[in-house]
Amino acid sequence: MASADICKQCLAPRLVRFMATETELPTMLEPPKVDVKLISNPSGGLQRRVPPKKADVLTTIYNFPSMEPSRFAYYPANHLDLPLRRDILHRAVIFEGDATRQGTASTKWRADVHGSGRKIRPQKGTGQARLGDKKSPMLKGGGVAFGPHPRDFSTKLPRKIYDLAWRTALSHRYKHGDLIVLENNFDLEMDEPRWLAQIMKWNHLGHKNGGCVVVTRKWRENLFQAFEARNPGDLKQGMIKTEEDVDVKDLLKLGKLMIEKRSLDSLLKEHSSDLDRTVPSAVYI
């Protein structure tokens, strides 16, 4: 009788606890309840889940060159609060680097070299090595064996991944406090490099602090000339580019990133192709 009772017992492992714990054991194991919003799919089949919306991030807009805060602005979390993805940033930088390669290196093979095809010396009897015409790659002035030829080095990258890399780079700058948003149409009163160096020094944006990358909407005469035309002995304070010339690699350079608000809004709007979609997920019953 005792053996029958043992056989009827459950063979699953029982819940145990250490003697040091004082909390009671759970009476029933239940999965946590998750509030999931579902939307119906007209075509049937897989339902779609609405992703939860994160709170917007707050940014401060500064005046240049005084660097005094003037107002605040809010940006969506999927623009300036994305997690760091080193793999996506790496793919974007490699994609941009491949696109900038010219691929114009060219050499001549023996068939492209101008000259006669007459054999230089007889095949046998001279005691020297066998040799063909004067266009042979072994001779000076001849063709080049396995030399480079013009080709296209550019690679392909999906548009949505490239747009995500842009916003990931800006989010990385924002989270580390390296993103400085400036008021629109900022410029210098004069194109003096030493004055620009003093502005960068007092605001901890100069060479000793890693320099800065400045992005403007359009070309500003005084500002660009002050960055590019340096006096002898002056250290380079950073780099300046327009909105059309900047890329992901430039956003990650140097210590700080100073960008015009209108340029920031334009870049975020241009690189948001992966946001106009609903994420498919499993069906919840």
C-alpha positions in Angstrom: 0.0 0.0 0.0 2.8 2.3 0.8 4.5 1.6 -2.5 1.3 2.5 -4.4 1.1 5.8 -2.6 4.7 6.6 -3.6 4.0 5.8 -7.3 1.0 8.1 -7.3 3.0 11.1 -6.0 4.1 13.8 -8.5 7.6 13.3 -9.8 8.1 17.0 -10.5 10.7 18.8 -8.4 9.2 20.6 -5.4 9.8 24.2 -4.6 12.5 24.6 -2.0 14.0 27.6 -0.2 17.0 28.3 1.9 16.6 28.6 5.7 17.8 32.2 5.6 14.8 33.4 3.5 11.7 34.6 5.3 9.3 35.2 2.3 6.5 32.7 1.7 6.5 30.4 -1.3 4.2 31.4 -4.1 0.9 29.5 -4.1 0.5 29.4 -7.9 3.0 30.2 -10.6 1.4 32.5 -13.2 3.0 34.4 -16.1 3.1 38.2 -15.6 0.2 40.1 -17.1 1.3 42.4 -19.9 -0.9 45.1 -21.3 -0.6 44.7 -25.0 -2.4 46.8 -27.5 -3.4 44.9 -30.6 -4.8 46.2 -33.9 -6.7 44.1 -36.3 -5.2 43.1 -39.7 -7.8 43.5 -42.5 -6.1 40.8 -44.6 -6.3 38.3 -41.7 -3.5 36.2 -40.2 -0.9 37.9 -38.2 -2.0 40.7 -35.9 0.1 43.8 -35.2 1.2 45.3 -31.9 1.5 49.0 -31.4 5.0 49.6 -29.9 5.0 51.6 -26.7 5.8 55.3 -27.1 8.7 56.6 -25.1 8.8 60.1 -23.6 10.3 62.9 -25.7 13.8 64.2 -24.9 14.5 67.8 -23.9 17.2 69.8 -25.6 18.6 73.3 -24.9 19.0 75.8 -27.7 22.1 78.1 -27.4 23.1 81.4 -28.9 26.4 81.7 -30.6 29.0 83.0 -29.8 27.8 83.8 -26.3 26.7 80.2 -25.8 23.9 81.4 -23.5 20.7 79.2 -23.4 17.8 80.8 -25.2 15.0 78.2 -25.2 14.1 74.5 -25.0 12.9 72.1 -27.7 11.5 68.6 -27.5 12.5 65.8 -29.9 11.0 62.3 -30.2 12.8 59.5 -28.4 13.3 57.5 -31.6 15.3 60.4 -32.9 17.7 61.3 -30.1 17.3 58.5 -27.5 18.2 55.4 -29.4 20.5 52.7 -28.0 24.1 52.5 -29.2 24.5 50.1 -32.1 28.2 49.8 -33.0 27.5 47.3 -35.8 25.2 49.7 -37.6 27.6 52.7 -37.2 30.4 50.5 -38.5 28.4 49.5 -41.6 27.5 53.1 -42.3 31.1 54.4 -42.0 32.3 51.6 -44.3 29.5 52.4 -46.8 30.4 56.1 -46.9 34.2 55.3 -47.1 33.6 53.0 -50.1 31.6 55.6 -51.9 34.3 58.2 -51.6 37.0 55.9 -53.2 37.8 57.1 -56.8 38.9 53.8 -58.2 40.8 55.6 -61.1 44.1 53.8 -60.7 45.0 52.3 -64.0 48.0 50.4 -65.5 48.8 49.0 -68.9 49.0 45.3 -69.7 51.5 44.1 -72.3 48.8 44.3 -75.0 48.2 48.0 -74.2 51.8 49.1 -74.4 52.8 50.6 -77.8 55.6 48.8 -79.6 56.5 45.9 -81.8 55.8 42.3 -81.0 59.1 41.0 -82.5 61.0 38.5 -80.4 64.0 40.2 -78.8 66.5 37.3 -79.2 66.3 33.7 -80.3 64.8 31.1 -78.1 67.9 28.9 -77.9 71.6 29.3 -78.4 72.4 32.5 -76.5 72.7 30.9 -73.1 70.3 33.5 -71.7 66.8 33.1 -70.4 63.9 32.9 -72.7 62.3 36.2 -73.6 59.6 37.4 -75.8 58.9 41.0 -77.1 60.0 44.2 -75.4 56.5 44.6 -73.9 57.1 41.8 -71.5 56.3 42.6 -67.8 59.9 41.5 -66.9 61.4 44.4 -68.9 61.6 48.1 -68.1 58.9 49.9 -70.1 56.8 46.9 -70.5 53.4 46.0 -69.3 52.4 45.6 -65.6 51.3 42.1 -64.5 48.2 42.1 -62.3 48.1 45.9 -62.1 45.1 47.9 -61.0 42.4 49.0 -63.4 39.5 51.4 -63.0 36.7 49.9 -61.0 33.8 50.9 -58.7 34.5 50.4 -55.0 31.0 51.4 -53.8 29.0 49.0 -51.7 25.3 48.7 -51.0 23.5 49.4 -47.7 19.7 49.4 -47.1 18.3 52.9 -46.8 16.6 52.1 -43.5 19.8 50.9 -41.9 21.6 54.0 -43.1 18.9 56.2 -41.7 19.0 54.4 -38.4 22.8 54.9 -38.3 22.3 58.7 -38.6 19.9 58.9 -35.7 22.1 56.5 -33.7 25.1 58.7 -34.1 23.1 61.8 -33.0 21.6 59.9 -30.1 25.1 58.8 -29.0 26.2 62.5 -29.0 23.1 63.6 -27.1 23.4 61.0 -24.4 27.0 61.9 -23.7 26.3 65.6 -23.6 28.3 66.3 -26.7 25.4 67.6 -28.9 25.1 71.4 -28.8 22.1 72.8 -30.7 22.5 76.4 -31.8 20.0 79.0 -33.0 19.4 79.4 -36.7 21.5 81.7 -38.9 24.4 82.0 -36.4 27.6 83.6 -37.6 30.6 85.6 -36.5 30.9 89.4 -36.7 34.4 89.1 -38.3 36.4 86.4 -40.0 39.3 86.5 -37.4 40.8 83.1 -36.5 42.2 84.4 -33.2 38.8 85.6 -32.1 37.3 82.2 -33.0 40.1 80.6 -31.0 39.2 82.7 -27.9 35.5 81.8 -28.2 36.3 78.1 -28.4 38.7 78.3 -25.5 36.4 80.0 -23.0 33.5 77.7 -23.9 35.8 74.6 -23.6 35.3 73.7 -27.3 38.8 74.3 -28.6 41.8 72.1 -29.4 42.6 71.2 -25.8 39.1 69.9 -25.3 39.1 67.7 -28.5 37.8 70.3 -30.9 34.3 70.5 -32.3 32.4 69.8 -35.5 30.2 72.6 -36.7 27.2 71.9 -39.0 25.4 74.8 -40.6 22.4 75.1 -43.0 24.3 77.1 -45.6 27.8 78.6 -46.2 28.5 81.4 -43.7 31.4 83.6 -45.0 32.9 84.9 -41.7 32.4 81.6 -39.9 33.9 79.4 -42.6 36.9 81.7 -43.2 37.7 81.9 -39.5 37.8 78.1 -39.3 39.8 77.6 -42.5 42.1 80.6 -42.6 44.4 80.1 -39.6 47.4 82.2 -38.7 50.8 80.6 -38.5 51.2 78.8 -35.2 47.5 78.6 -34.5 46.0 75.2 -33.7 43.0 73.9 -35.6 39.9 74.4 -33.5 37.8 71.9 -35.4 36.0 71.4 -38.7 33.0 73.1 -40.2 30.7 71.7 -42.9 27.3 72.4 -44.4 24.3 70.2 -44.0 24.8 68.8 -47.5 28.5 67.8 -47.0 28.2 66.2 -43.5 27.9 62.4 -43.1 27.8 59.8 -40.3 31.6 59.7 -39.9 31.7 63.5 -39.3 29.1 63.3 -36.6 31.3 61.0 -34.6 34.5 63.0 -34.9 36.2 65.3 -32.4 34.9 66.2 -28.9 31.7 68.1 -29.5 29.1 68.5 -32.2 27.6 71.9 -32.7 24.7 71.9 -35.2 22.1 74.5 -36.2 18.6 73.7 -35.1 17.2 73.9 -38.6 19.9 71.6 -39.9 19.2 69.1 -37.1 15.5 69.1 -38.0 16.2 68.6 -41.7 18.6 65.7 -41.1 16.2 64.0 -38.7 13.4 64.4 -41.2 15.5 63.2 -44.1 16.8 60.1 -42.3 13.5 58.7 -40.9 12.4 56.2 -43.5 12.4 53.3 -41.1 9.9 55.0 -38.7 6.8 54.9 -41.0 5.9 51.3 -40.2 4.3 49.1 -37.6 6.3 46.3 -36.1 4.8 42.9 -36.7 4.8 40.5 -33.8 3.2 37.3 -32.7 -0.5 36.8 -32.2 -1.8 37.2 -28.7 -4.9 35.2 -27.8 
